[in-house]
Amino acid sequence: MNYVILFLLFLPVKWVMKLLHPRTGKNLVIQTAKIGDFVNITPLLAHLQKSDALLSRSVAPLAERDDTLETLWYIEDHKSSLIKKFRLIWQFLNRYDNIYLLHPNNLNLFIAACCNASNKQFLTTYKRKAYQDIFYLTASGVVSHEKNTLTVENYLKLADRSFTKESYPTHATRPLWQPERLPEEIYSGQGARIGFSITAGNQAKTIPPAIWKTLFDSLDDLPCTFYAFGAPNEQTRMQELFKVTGERENIVNLIGKLPLESLPAAIGEMDFYVASDSGNVYIADAQQVPVILIYGPCSVEEQRPLGDVLLIGPDHIAPSSFVFEALYQFHHPAEQLYKLDARKLNDIHDFISARLDKQLARRKNKRTI
């Protein structure tokens, strides 16, 4: 409610400045969520061709290497005080003709509502509160997002209501940013390279070590090397995994060895990627790497990889965590949410074995280009 009061106080300034609003043709995209959400806005960015953006600093290494983006602001630099928020609003006030609000929390709604763009397209979600209606009154158009509709599709519809998920592919950076060097371990493994995320940004989505062991054991008859991806602070998770699996020659530890900007290129070297709902599965999908998503409590109707993907979910457990209503503690234990029974293990085995020759050939062709 404080933002409503501030908005009402700011209205006279907004109206006066609107008289001085020049035509700029510039776009501003507002999405302050994390890595997977950033990848899912890239179809919209591709359509708009050139945009400025208000983002989370956590995605800066990707955003700063994306040719669809020009001037970047990071919400963490401006939300710590009221003065900083109004300084940001003053910079935005008459700067843009088109504003696309993809993450409609209170602060982002307040910022977008204060701007004088002639075209303002807002996403509205199942989290909308009655007091936010005053902000939505400033919008030129609104796209309604529900728990059973795809985020990537609704993000695109902000620009054109006829767009679907097929209209534009996702990307991690455009063009793909190539580091000077990737870890040598990536190229040392035998057989198929299968990347996996040791955990997720939301720690509650961590797949237990015993389940990883079950998966590794079920693929023993296939020529595979597994590559663990994760941030430096996740080394303890890797040690917990090794306590269960033992030190295996076909498990390569890449934890902490790759900065975020190098992840798309590194994941692109994988033949498959396995994880719970995490940013890396969306990077893998953008790199056209086949994905095995063990999605646990998340709603795959709302957000999921859209390429070559195998969806593995819990038995008889309804989704409880959503994009705009994320939980950080679940009612069911992780061992139940991510359990892999014989049927699911067979599905994973079949998914990999059916694509194995094609993926190895793809990698061989990639080396000869």
HELIX and SHEET records of a PDB file:
HELIX    1   1 ASN A    2  LYS A   18  1                                  17    
HELIX    2   2 ILE A   35  LEU A   48  1                                  14    
HELIX    3   3 ARG A   57  VAL A   59  5                                   3    
HELIX    4   4 ALA A   60  ALA A   63  1                                   4    
HELIX    5   5 ILE A   75  ASP A   77  5                                   3    
HELIX    6   6 LEU A   82  PHE A   92  1                                  11    
HELIX    7   7 ASN A  106  CYS A  114  1                                   9    
HELIX    8   8 ALA A  130  GLN A  132  5                                   3    
HELIX    9   9 ASP A  133  TYR A  136  1                                   4    
HELIX   10  10 THR A  151  LYS A  157  1                                   7    
HELIX   11  11 GLU A  184  TYR A  187  5                                   4    
HELIX   12  12 GLN A  203  LYS A  205  5                                   3    
HELIX   13  13 PRO A  209  SER A  218  1                                  10    
HELIX   14  14 PRO A  232  GLU A  234  5                                   3    
HELIX   15  15 GLN A  235  THR A  245  1                                  11    
HELIX   16  16 LEU A  260  SER A  262  5                                   3    
HELIX   17  17 LEU A  263  GLY A  268  1                                   6    
HELIX   18  18 GLY A  279  ALA A  286  1                                   8    
HELIX   19  19 ALA A  334  LEU A  337  1                                   4    
HELIX   20  20 ALA A  342  THR A  368  1                                  27    
SHEET    1   A 6 LEU A  69  TYR A  74  0                                        
SHEET    2   A 6 SER A  51  LEU A  55  1                                        
SHEET    3   A 6 ASN A  27  GLN A  31  1                                        
SHEET    4   A 6 ASN A  98  LEU A 101  1                                        
SHEET    5   A 6 ASN A 119  THR A 124  1                                        
SHEET    6   A 6 GLY A 141  SER A 144  1                                        
SHEET    1   B 6 ILE A 251  ASN A 253  0                                        
SHEET    2   B 6 CYS A 224  PHE A 229  1                                        
SHEET    3   B 6 ALA A 192  SER A 197  1                                        
SHEET    4   B 6 PHE A 272  ALA A 275  1                                        
SHEET    5   B 6 VAL A 291  ILE A 294  1                                        
SHEET    6   B 6 VAL A 309  ILE A 312  1                                        
END                                                                             
